Amino acid sequence: MLIVNNLIKNYDGFSLNCSLNVLPGSITGLIGKNGSGKSTTFKAALGLIHIDGGSIEILGKDLKQITNKDKQKLGVALSDSGFNTYLTIQDITYILKNMYDEYDNEKFLAQCGQFGLPQNKKIKEFSTGMKAKLKIIVAMSHNASLLILDEPTVGLDVMARDELLDLLRNYMAEDDSRSILISSHISSDLESLCDDIYMIHDGKIILHEETDILLSDYALLKLDQNQFEQLDKQYIVKYKKETYGYSCLTNQKQFYLENYPDIIIEKGNIDNLITMISRGVKI
Ligand SMILES: Nc1ncnc2c1ncn2[C@@H]1O[C@H](COP(=O)(O)OP(=O)(O)OP(=O)(O)O)[C@@H](O)[C@H]1O
Protein backbone atom coordinates (compact mmCIF):
# COMPACT_ATOMS: atom_id res chain seq x y z
CA MET A 1 0.00 0.00 0.00
CA LEU A 2 2.82 2.34 0.95
CA ILE A 3 6.52 1.65 0.61
CA VAL A 4 8.94 4.30 1.80
CA ASN A 5 12.39 3.29 0.65
CA ASN A 6 15.49 5.01 2.07
CA LEU A 7 13.73 8.34 2.23
CA ILE A 8 16.13 11.19 2.88
CA LYS A 9 15.11 14.70 3.87
CA ASN A 10 17.62 17.17 5.23
CA TYR A 11 16.75 20.26 7.21
CA ASP A 12 19.23 22.49 8.95
CA GLY A 13 20.20 20.45 12.03
CA PHE A 14 17.93 17.50 11.21
CA SER A 15 18.30 14.61 8.84
CA LEU A 16 15.58 12.05 8.09
CA ASN A 17 16.61 8.68 6.70
CA CYS A 18 13.86 6.13 6.93
CA SER A 19 12.18 3.17 5.28
CA LEU A 20 8.81 1.70 6.08
CA ASN A 21 6.20 -0.53 4.54
CA VAL A 22 2.45 -0.44 5.12
CA LEU A 23 0.93 -3.74 4.00
CA PRO A 24 -2.57 -4.12 2.55
CA GLY A 25 -5.06 -4.94 5.30
CA SER A 26 -2.84 -3.76 8.12
CA ILE A 27 -2.58 -0.87 10.54
CA THR A 28 0.97 0.39 10.91
CA GLY A 29 2.00 2.74 13.68
CA LEU A 30 4.83 5.26 13.68
CA ILE A 31 5.91 6.27 17.13
CA GLY A 32 8.56 8.71 18.24
CA LYS A 33 9.05 11.67 20.50
CA ASN A 34 8.51 15.31 19.45
CA GLY A 35 10.75 16.31 16.58
CA SER A 36 11.76 12.74 15.70
CA GLY A 37 10.54 13.07 12.09
CA LYS A 38 7.00 11.62 12.04
CA SER A 39 5.28 14.54 10.29
CA THR A 40 8.19 14.95 7.88
CA THR A 41 7.85 11.27 6.91
CA PHE A 42 4.10 11.66 6.35
CA LYS A 43 4.49 14.81 4.27
CA ALA A 44 7.23 13.23 2.18
CA ALA A 45 5.16 10.09 1.64
CA LEU A 46 2.38 12.27 0.28
CA GLY A 47 4.67 14.32 -1.95
CA LEU A 48 3.96 17.50 -0.02
CA ILE A 49 7.64 18.31 0.49
CA HIS A 50 10.68 17.95 -1.72
CA ILE A 51 12.86 14.98 -0.74
CA ASP A 52 16.63 14.68 -1.00
CA GLY A 53 16.73 10.96 -1.75
CA GLY A 54 14.93 7.64 -1.79
CA SER A 55 11.67 6.56 -3.35
CA ILE A 56 8.02 6.28 -2.38
CA GLU A 57 5.50 3.83 -3.75
CA ILE A 58 1.91 4.50 -2.84
CA LEU A 59 -1.19 2.54 -3.88
CA GLY A 60 1.05 0.37 -6.05
CA LYS A 61 2.57 3.25 -8.06
CA ASP A 62 5.61 5.46 -7.83
CA LEU A 63 4.55 8.66 -6.08
CA LYS A 64 5.47 10.68 -9.17
CA GLN A 65 2.94 8.71 -11.22
CA ILE A 66 -0.01 9.23 -8.87
CA THR A 67 -2.98 10.92 -10.53
CA ASN A 68 -5.72 13.01 -8.97
CA LYS A 69 -8.05 10.04 -9.41
CA ASP A 70 -5.63 7.84 -7.44
CA LYS A 71 -5.55 10.47 -4.69
CA GLN A 72 -9.25 9.86 -4.12
CA LYS A 73 -8.17 6.54 -2.60
CA LEU A 74 -6.23 8.35 0.12
CA GLY A 75 -7.74 9.65 3.34
CA VAL A 76 -5.37 12.07 5.00
CA ALA A 77 -5.31 13.90 8.32
CA LEU A 78 -2.15 15.88 8.98
CA SER A 79 -1.38 17.68 12.21
CA ASP A 80 -1.16 21.11 10.59
CA SER A 81 -3.95 20.79 8.03
CA GLY A 82 -7.67 21.44 8.15
CA PHE A 83 -10.53 23.28 6.52
CA ASN A 84 -11.00 27.02 6.52
CA THR A 85 -12.33 27.65 10.00
CA TYR A 86 -15.12 29.92 8.74
CA LEU A 87 -16.83 26.88 7.21
CA THR A 88 -19.50 24.73 8.84
CA ILE A 89 -19.92 20.97 8.49
CA GLN A 90 -22.78 21.67 6.06
CA ASP A 91 -20.33 23.70 3.91
CA ILE A 92 -17.79 20.88 4.08
CA THR A 93 -20.29 18.33 2.78
CA TYR A 94 -20.52 20.32 -0.48
CA ILE A 95 -16.73 20.41 -0.80
CA LEU A 96 -16.41 16.67 -0.16
CA LYS A 97 -19.17 15.87 -2.65
CA ASN A 98 -17.24 17.78 -5.31
CA MET A 99 -13.87 16.31 -4.40
CA TYR A 100 -14.62 12.62 -4.05
CA ASP A 101 -16.60 10.30 -6.34
CA GLU A 102 -17.17 7.89 -3.47
CA TYR A 103 -18.06 10.43 -0.79
CA ASP A 104 -20.76 8.99 1.50
CA ASN A 105 -22.76 11.94 2.81
CA GLU A 106 -25.10 9.87 4.95
CA LYS A 107 -22.25 8.11 6.73
CA PHE A 108 -20.30 11.35 7.15
CA LEU A 109 -23.21 13.16 8.79
CA ALA A 110 -24.03 10.11 10.94
CA GLN A 111 -20.44 10.03 12.23
CA CYS A 112 -20.48 13.79 12.88
CA GLY A 113 -23.66 13.20 14.90
CA GLN A 114 -22.07 10.28 16.76
CA PHE A 115 -19.19 12.56 17.81
CA GLY A 116 -21.49 15.43 18.75
CA LEU A 117 -20.26 17.78 16.00
CA PRO A 118 -22.90 20.42 15.22
CA GLN A 119 -23.64 20.88 11.51
CA ASN A 120 -24.23 24.62 11.47
CA LYS A 121 -21.55 25.92 13.79
CA LYS A 122 -18.38 27.41 12.27
CA ILE A 123 -15.28 25.25 12.76
CA LYS A 124 -13.52 28.17 14.44
CA GLU A 125 -16.00 27.75 17.27
CA PHE A 126 -15.14 24.05 17.65
CA SER A 127 -12.96 22.89 20.54
CA THR A 128 -9.54 21.34 19.79
CA GLY A 129 -11.02 17.87 20.29
CA MET A 130 -13.96 18.59 17.97
CA LYS A 131 -11.59 19.75 15.23
CA ALA A 132 -9.51 16.58 15.69
CA LYS A 133 -12.60 14.39 15.39
CA LEU A 134 -13.76 16.22 12.26
CA LYS A 135 -10.41 15.66 10.52
CA ILE A 136 -10.62 11.90 11.02
CA ILE A 137 -14.24 11.65 9.97
CA VAL A 138 -13.40 13.57 6.80
CA ALA A 139 -10.50 11.21 6.07
CA MET A 140 -12.89 8.25 6.37
CA SER A 141 -15.71 9.83 4.37
CA HIS A 142 -14.90 8.67 0.84
CA ASN A 143 -13.97 4.97 0.91
CA ALA A 144 -10.19 5.55 0.89
CA SER A 145 -8.00 2.45 0.65
CA LEU A 146 -5.19 4.04 2.65
CA LEU A 147 -5.62 6.36 5.61
CA ILE A 148 -2.61 8.44 6.59
CA LEU A 149 -3.24 9.93 10.01
CA ASP A 150 -0.65 12.08 11.75
CA GLU A 151 -1.30 12.24 15.51
CA PRO A 152 -5.08 11.96 15.09
CA THR A 153 -5.77 11.54 18.81
CA VAL A 154 -4.10 14.78 19.90
CA GLY A 155 -6.57 16.88 21.87
CA LEU A 156 -9.04 14.05 22.45
CA ASP A 157 -10.11 12.92 25.92
CA VAL A 158 -9.88 9.24 26.82
CA MET A 159 -13.46 8.45 25.84
CA ALA A 160 -13.26 10.24 22.50
CA ARG A 161 -9.94 8.49 21.81
CA ASP A 162 -11.50 5.10 22.41
CA GLU A 163 -14.47 5.96 20.18
CA LEU A 164 -12.11 7.09 17.47
CA LEU A 165 -9.99 3.95 17.68
CA ASP A 166 -13.20 1.91 17.39
CA LEU A 167 -14.16 3.91 14.29
CA LEU A 168 -10.79 3.09 12.74
CA ARG A 169 -11.17 -0.62 13.60
CA ASN A 170 -14.64 -0.62 12.03
CA TYR A 171 -13.26 1.13 8.96
CA MET A 172 -10.76 -1.70 8.54
CA ALA A 173 -13.38 -4.38 9.23
CA GLU A 174 -15.60 -3.05 6.40
CA ASP A 175 -12.96 -3.90 3.79
CA ASP A 176 -9.99 -6.11 4.53
CA SER A 177 -7.79 -4.59 1.81
CA ARG A 178 -7.76 -1.17 3.49
CA SER A 179 -4.67 0.03 5.36
CA ILE A 180 -3.83 2.71 7.87
CA LEU A 181 -0.58 4.49 8.68
CA ILE A 182 -0.98 6.31 11.97
CA SER A 183 1.37 8.19 14.25
CA SER A 184 0.82 8.88 17.90
CA HIS A 185 2.83 9.77 20.95
CA ILE A 186 0.22 7.93 23.05
CA SER A 187 1.68 4.46 22.99
CA SER A 188 -1.44 2.78 24.40
CA ASP A 189 -3.35 3.92 21.28
CA LEU A 190 -0.88 2.18 19.05
CA GLU A 191 -0.58 -0.93 21.24
CA SER A 192 -4.28 -1.61 21.03
CA LEU A 193 -4.74 -0.66 17.37
CA CYS A 194 -1.70 -1.44 15.24
CA ASP A 195 -0.54 -4.69 13.68
CA ASP A 196 3.01 -3.46 13.54
CA ILE A 197 4.94 -0.52 14.89
CA TYR A 198 7.91 1.47 13.68
CA MET A 199 9.84 3.50 16.20
CA ILE A 200 11.58 6.62 14.92
CA HIS A 201 14.30 8.49 16.78
CA ASP A 202 16.30 11.48 15.46
CA GLY A 203 15.07 10.77 11.94
CA LYS A 204 16.04 7.07 11.93
CA ILE A 205 13.89 3.97 12.33
CA ILE A 206 15.33 2.26 15.39
CA LEU A 207 12.85 -0.59 15.70
CA HIS A 208 10.21 -2.29 13.60
CA GLU A 209 8.22 -5.13 15.07
CA GLU A 210 4.79 -6.73 15.05
CA THR A 211 2.82 -5.38 18.00
CA ASP A 212 1.99 -8.87 19.30
CA ILE A 213 5.67 -9.72 19.39
CA LEU A 214 6.56 -6.44 21.07
CA LEU A 215 4.07 -7.18 23.80
CA SER A 216 4.77 -10.90 24.17
CA ASP A 217 8.52 -11.28 23.63
CA TYR A 218 9.99 -7.98 24.78
CA ALA A 219 10.47 -7.37 28.50
CA LEU A 220 12.48 -5.34 30.93
CA LEU A 221 14.88 -7.14 33.28
CA LYS A 222 15.83 -5.41 36.54
CA LEU A 223 19.17 -6.58 37.83
CA ASP A 224 21.64 -5.81 40.59
CA GLN A 225 25.33 -5.48 39.73
CA ASN A 226 26.06 -9.15 40.37
CA GLN A 227 23.06 -10.43 38.37
CA PHE A 228 24.06 -8.16 35.50
CA GLU A 229 27.60 -9.51 35.44
CA GLN A 230 26.40 -13.14 35.50
CA LEU A 231 23.72 -12.64 32.85
CA ASP A 232 23.91 -14.32 29.44
CA LYS A 233 23.41 -11.18 27.32
CA GLN A 234 22.81 -12.78 23.93
CA TYR A 235 19.15 -11.63 23.87
CA ILE A 236 19.68 -8.24 25.46
CA VAL A 237 18.92 -5.44 23.01
CA LYS A 238 19.91 -2.47 25.19
CA TYR A 239 20.83 -1.83 28.82
CA LYS A 240 20.79 1.19 31.10
CA LYS A 241 22.55 1.96 34.41
CA GLU A 242 20.04 2.55 37.20
CA THR A 243 20.38 3.45 40.89
CA TYR A 244 19.62 -0.19 41.82
CA GLY A 245 21.92 -1.72 39.19
CA TYR A 246 20.84 -2.18 35.57
CA SER A 247 17.69 -2.40 33.49
CA CYS A 248 17.97 -4.50 30.36
CA LEU A 249 15.65 -4.78 27.39
CA THR A 250 15.27 -8.27 25.96
CA ASN A 251 13.46 -9.47 22.85
CA GLN A 252 13.41 -13.06 24.20
CA LYS A 253 11.54 -12.82 27.49
CA GLN A 254 10.98 -16.59 27.64
CA PHE A 255 14.71 -17.33 27.65
CA TYR A 256 15.23 -15.28 30.79
CA LEU A 257 12.04 -16.54 32.47
CA GLU A 258 13.26 -20.11 32.04
CA ASN A 259 16.93 -19.61 32.85
CA TYR A 260 16.86 -16.87 35.47
CA PRO A 261 13.88 -17.53 37.77
CA ASP A 262 15.25 -15.14 40.43
CA ILE A 263 15.45 -11.95 38.41
CA ILE A 264 12.68 -9.38 38.10
CA ILE A 265 11.17 -9.44 34.62
CA GLU A 266 8.59 -6.78 33.80
CA LYS A 267 6.21 -7.23 30.89
CA GLY A 268 7.21 -4.90 28.07
CA ASN A 269 5.09 -1.95 27.12
CA ILE A 270 5.80 0.48 24.37
CA ASP A 271 6.80 3.31 26.70
CA ASN A 272 9.53 1.12 28.25
CA LEU A 273 10.67 0.19 24.78
CA ILE A 274 10.93 3.77 23.61
CA THR A 275 12.90 4.79 26.67
CA MET A 276 15.26 1.82 26.51
CA ILE A 277 15.79 1.86 22.78
CA SER A 278 16.39 5.58 22.59
CA ARG A 279 18.41 5.99 25.80
CA GLY A 280 19.87 2.55 26.47
CA VAL A 281 23.32 1.33 25.53
CA LYS A 282 23.93 -1.48 23.04
CA ILE A 283 25.57 -4.63 24.45
N1 LIG B 1 9.93 23.19 7.16
C1 LIG B 1 10.92 22.89 8.00
N2 LIG B 1 12.06 23.60 8.01
C2 LIG B 1 13.08 23.31 8.82
N3 LIG B 1 13.06 22.29 9.72
C3 LIG B 1 11.93 21.54 9.77
C4 LIG B 1 10.81 21.80 8.93
N4 LIG B 1 9.86 20.89 9.20
C5 LIG B 1 10.36 20.10 10.18
N5 LIG B 1 11.60 20.48 10.52
C6 LIG B 1 12.47 19.87 11.54
O1 LIG B 1 12.48 18.48 11.32
C7 LIG B 1 12.52 17.80 12.57
C8 LIG B 1 11.40 16.78 12.61
O2 LIG B 1 10.15 17.46 12.66
P1 LIG B 1 8.78 16.69 12.53
O3 LIG B 1 7.70 17.71 12.53
O4 LIG B 1 8.85 15.74 11.40
O5 LIG B 1 8.75 15.84 13.89
P2 LIG B 1 7.57 15.06 14.57
O6 LIG B 1 8.13 13.73 14.98
O7 LIG B 1 6.35 15.05 13.72
O8 LIG B 1 7.34 15.94 15.88
P3 LIG B 1 6.01 16.31 16.71
O9 LIG B 1 5.61 15.07 17.44
O10 LIG B 1 6.52 17.38 17.62
O11 LIG B 1 4.99 16.77 15.72
C9 LIG B 1 12.46 18.86 13.65
O12 LIG B 1 13.77 19.09 14.11
C10 LIG B 1 11.92 20.07 12.92
O13 LIG B 1 12.42 21.26 13.49
The ligand as an ORCA input file, in Angstrom:
! r2SCAN-3c Opt
* xyz 0 1
  N       9.931     23.188      7.162
  C      10.920     22.890      7.996
  N      12.058     23.602      8.013
  C      13.084     23.308      8.822
  N      13.061     22.289      9.720
  C      11.934     21.544      9.771
  C      10.812     21.803      8.926
  N       9.862     20.886      9.204
  C      10.355     20.101     10.183
  N      11.605     20.483     10.521
  C      12.471     19.869     11.536
  O      12.480     18.482     11.317
  C      12.517     17.800     12.567
  C      11.398     16.784     12.611
  O      10.149     17.461     12.663
  P       8.777     16.687     12.528
  O       7.696     17.712     12.533
  O       8.846     15.740     11.399
  O       8.751     15.843     13.893
  P       7.568     15.056     14.572
  O       8.130     13.728     14.976
  O       6.349     15.053     13.717
  O       7.342     15.936     15.880
  P       6.015     16.307     16.709
  O       5.612     15.073     17.443
  O       6.518     17.378     17.619
  O       4.987     16.775     15.725
  C      12.458     18.862     13.655
  O      13.769     19.087     14.107
  C      11.922     20.068     12.918
  O      12.416     21.258     13.490
*
